[in-house]
Amino acid sequence: MKSPGVLLFSARLFFSGYGVIRLFGLADGRYGPGIDWQAAHIVGLIGMVLFVPAVFGMERLLPQGNWRTGTVIVTLAGLAASIVQFSADIVFAALAADKADMSRLSHEFSAVPGVRLAFYTVGPPLFFLGLIVLTVLLARAGRLPWWSPVVMAVSAMLPLLTLDLMPLAGVGILASVLPLRNTTGEFEITSPVLRASA
């Protein structure tokens, strides 16, 4: 079984991979449903699932407290919403005859009371908000440098501007937690300065 540190790294690579495949799919003007749509969303879904143990790994680096518990709950709630959204997109693309049919299926799903709010409007942004707060808490605990929360915040905002920036967002999110490394099953600090001050 892979360690949380490897998962923390892999999750962000899959996150960027989703954005890259999506851009290639959009290049021919026929993105979804099809192989490019399914490949992008399957890669994105894998990334979201890998974030679950990665979040727990980040939690273990923090001292116990309400902020840690609350932030993890919010982050996982956002992840759950994102996983449902990606899964729904994969299913609709598999069932749809064409793009119009896929849009119809998606609209029918989001029209169910509470679905759009939970899985599209409010839920997924909670994941990014949780990552930002986790990074802030890790920086305050001396586990990350001061610039990590800044890079995380900027990176998390990029997909809200346009999904075309998803690959860059994934790279930024990875860079923000790069000082964390797992070598023996527990998170360790790569920076000698941070290790000395932790």
ROBA-102034 format. One record per residue (C-alpha): x negated, y, z negated; residue number from 0; residue in three letters. Coordinates in Angstrom, 1 decimal. Layout:
// ROBA-102034
> X,Y,Z,i,aa
> X,Y,Z,NUM,ALA
...
// end
This chain:
// ROBA-102034
> X,Y,Z,i,aa
> 0.0,0.0,0.0,0,MET
> -1.3,3.4,0.9,1,LYS
> -2.3,5.8,-1.8,2,SER
> -0.3,9.1,-2.4,3,PRO
> -3.2,11.1,-1.1,4,GLY
> -3.2,9.3,2.3,5,VAL
> 0.6,9.7,2.4,6,LEU
> 0.2,13.4,1.7,7,LEU
> -2.2,13.7,4.6,8,PHE
> -0.2,11.4,7.0,9,SER
> 3.2,13.1,6.2,10,ALA
> 1.9,16.4,7.5,11,ARG
> 0.4,14.8,10.6,12,LEU
> 3.7,13.2,11.5,13,PHE
> 5.4,16.6,10.8,14,PHE
> 3.1,18.2,13.4,15,SER
> 3.6,15.3,15.7,16,GLY
> 7.3,15.9,15.8,17,TYR
> 6.7,19.4,16.9,18,GLY
> 4.2,18.5,19.6,19,VAL
> 6.4,15.8,21.2,20,ILE
> 9.3,18.1,21.1,21,ARG
> 7.4,20.7,23.0,22,LEU
> 6.4,18.2,25.6,23,PHE
> 10.0,17.2,25.9,24,GLY
> 11.2,20.7,26.4,25,LEU
> 8.6,21.3,29.1,26,ALA
> 10.6,19.5,31.8,27,ASP
> 13.9,21.2,30.7,28,GLY
> 15.7,17.9,30.0,29,ARG
> 15.0,17.4,26.3,30,TYR
> 17.6,15.0,24.7,31,GLY
> 18.9,12.4,24.8,32,PRO
> 16.1,10.3,26.0,33,GLY
> 12.7,8.8,25.1,34,ILE
> 11.1,12.1,24.3,35,ASP
> 14.0,13.1,22.0,36,TRP
> 14.0,9.8,20.2,37,GLN
> 10.2,9.7,19.9,38,ALA
> 10.0,13.2,18.4,39,ALA
> 12.8,12.5,15.9,40,HIS
> 11.5,9.1,14.9,41,ILE
> 8.0,10.6,14.3,42,VAL
> 9.7,13.4,12.3,43,GLY
> 11.7,11.0,10.3,44,LEU
> 8.6,8.9,9.4,45,ILE
> 6.9,12.2,8.3,46,GLY
> 9.9,13.1,6.1,47,MET
> 10.0,9.6,4.5,48,VAL
> 6.2,9.8,3.8,49,LEU
> 6.7,13.1,2.0,50,PHE
> 8.7,11.4,-0.7,51,VAL
> 5.8,9.5,-2.4,52,PRO
> 3.6,12.5,-1.5,53,ALA
> 5.8,14.8,-3.6,54,VAL
> 5.6,12.3,-6.5,55,PHE
> 1.8,12.3,-6.1,56,GLY
> 1.8,16.1,-6.4,57,MET
> 4.0,15.9,-9.4,58,GLU
> 1.5,13.7,-11.3,59,ARG
> -1.1,16.5,-11.0,60,LEU
> 1.1,18.9,-13.0,61,LEU
> 1.7,19.1,-16.7,62,PRO
> 5.1,18.1,-17.9,63,GLN
> 7.7,20.8,-18.1,64,GLY
> 11.1,22.0,-16.7,65,ASN
> 9.5,23.8,-13.8,66,TRP
> 7.8,20.6,-12.6,67,ARG
> 10.9,18.4,-13.0,68,THR
> 13.2,21.0,-11.4,69,GLY
> 10.9,21.7,-8.5,70,THR
> 10.6,18.0,-7.7,71,VAL
> 14.3,17.5,-7.8,72,ILE
> 14.9,20.4,-5.5,73,VAL
> 12.2,19.2,-3.1,74,THR
> 13.5,15.7,-3.0,75,LEU
> 17.1,17.0,-2.4,76,ALA
> 15.8,19.0,0.6,77,GLY
> 14.0,15.9,1.8,78,LEU
> 17.1,13.8,1.5,79,ALA
> 19.0,16.4,3.6,80,ALA
> 16.3,16.5,6.2,81,SER
> 16.2,12.7,6.4,82,ILE
> 20.0,12.5,6.9,83,VAL
> 19.7,15.2,9.6,84,GLN
> 16.9,13.4,11.5,85,PHE
> 18.7,10.1,11.2,86,SER
> 21.9,11.5,12.5,87,ALA
> 20.1,13.1,15.5,88,ASP
> 18.6,9.7,16.4,89,ILE
> 21.9,7.9,16.1,90,VAL
> 23.8,10.5,18.2,91,PHE
> 21.1,10.4,20.9,92,ALA
> 21.3,6.6,21.0,93,ALA
> 25.1,6.7,21.4,94,LEU
> 25.4,9.6,23.7,95,ALA
> 25.7,9.3,27.5,96,ALA
> 24.3,12.7,28.1,97,ASP
> 23.3,16.0,26.4,98,LYS
> 26.9,17.2,26.3,99,ALA
> 28.1,14.0,24.7,100,ASP
> 25.3,14.2,22.1,101,MET
> 26.3,17.8,21.3,102,SER
> 29.9,16.6,20.9,103,ARG
> 28.9,13.9,18.4,104,LEU
> 26.7,16.3,16.5,105,SER
> 29.5,18.8,16.3,106,HIS
> 32.0,16.2,15.1,107,GLU
> 29.6,15.2,12.3,108,PHE
> 28.8,18.8,11.3,109,SER
> 32.5,19.7,11.3,110,ALA
> 33.1,17.3,8.4,111,VAL
> 33.6,19.5,5.3,112,PRO
> 30.4,20.0,3.4,113,GLY
> 28.1,18.3,6.0,114,VAL
> 26.8,21.4,7.7,115,ARG
> 26.2,23.2,4.4,116,LEU
> 24.5,20.1,2.8,117,ALA
> 22.5,18.7,5.7,118,PHE
> 21.8,21.7,8.0,119,TYR
> 22.2,25.1,6.3,120,THR
> 21.2,24.7,2.7,121,VAL
> 19.6,21.3,2.2,122,GLY
> 16.5,21.3,4.5,123,PRO
> 15.3,24.7,3.5,124,PRO
> 15.2,23.4,-0.1,125,LEU
> 12.4,21.1,1.0,126,PHE
> 10.2,23.9,2.1,127,PHE
> 11.1,26.0,-0.9,128,LEU
> 10.1,23.1,-3.1,129,GLY
> 6.8,22.7,-1.4,130,LEU
> 6.0,26.3,-1.9,131,ILE
> 6.8,26.2,-5.6,132,VAL
> 4.8,22.9,-6.0,133,LEU
> 1.8,24.6,-4.4,134,THR
> 2.2,27.6,-6.7,135,VAL
> 2.3,25.3,-9.8,136,LEU
> -0.7,23.4,-8.6,137,LEU
> -2.6,26.6,-8.1,138,ALA
> -1.7,27.8,-11.6,139,ARG
> -2.9,24.5,-13.0,140,ALA
> -6.2,24.9,-11.3,141,GLY
> -5.7,22.1,-8.8,142,ARG
> -5.5,24.3,-5.7,143,LEU
> -7.2,27.6,-4.8,144,PRO
> -5.2,30.9,-4.9,145,TRP
> -4.8,31.0,-1.1,146,TRP
> -3.0,27.6,-0.9,147,SER
> 0.5,29.0,-1.9,148,PRO
> 0.0,31.8,0.6,149,VAL
> -0.8,29.5,3.4,150,VAL
> 2.0,27.1,2.4,151,MET
> 4.6,30.0,2.3,152,ALA
> 3.6,31.3,5.7,153,VAL
> 3.6,27.8,7.2,154,SER
> 7.0,26.9,5.7,155,ALA
> 8.6,30.0,7.2,156,MET
> 7.4,29.4,10.7,157,LEU
> 10.0,26.7,11.6,158,PRO
> 12.7,29.1,10.4,159,LEU
> 11.6,31.6,13.1,160,LEU
> 11.5,28.9,15.8,161,THR
> 11.1,25.2,16.0,162,LEU
> 8.4,25.8,18.7,163,ASP
> 6.1,26.7,15.8,164,LEU
> 6.5,23.3,14.1,165,MET
> 3.1,22.0,15.1,166,PRO
> 1.4,25.1,13.7,167,LEU
> 3.5,24.8,10.6,168,ALA
> 2.4,21.2,10.0,169,GLY
> -1.3,22.2,10.4,170,VAL
> -0.8,25.1,7.9,171,GLY
> 1.0,22.9,5.4,172,ILE
> -1.9,20.4,5.6,173,LEU
> -4.5,23.1,5.2,174,ALA
> -2.8,24.4,2.1,175,SER
> -3.2,21.1,0.3,176,VAL
> -6.4,20.0,1.8,177,LEU
> -8.4,20.6,-1.4,178,PRO
> -6.5,17.7,-2.8,179,LEU
> -7.9,14.3,-1.9,180,ARG
> -7.1,10.8,-3.1,181,ASN
> -9.9,8.3,-3.3,182,THR
> -9.1,5.9,-6.1,183,THR
> -5.3,5.8,-6.2,184,GLY
> -5.0,9.1,-8.1,185,GLU
> -5.4,12.6,-6.8,186,PHE
> -8.8,14.2,-7.1,187,GLU
> -10.1,17.6,-6.4,188,ILE
> -12.6,18.0,-3.5,189,THR
> -13.9,21.4,-4.4,190,SER
> -16.7,21.4,-7.0,191,PRO
> -15.6,24.8,-8.2,192,VAL
> -12.0,23.7,-8.7,193,LEU
> -13.2,20.5,-10.3,194,ARG
> -15.3,22.4,-12.8,195,ALA
> -12.4,24.8,-13.7,196,SER
> -9.7,22.1,-13.9,197,ALA
// end
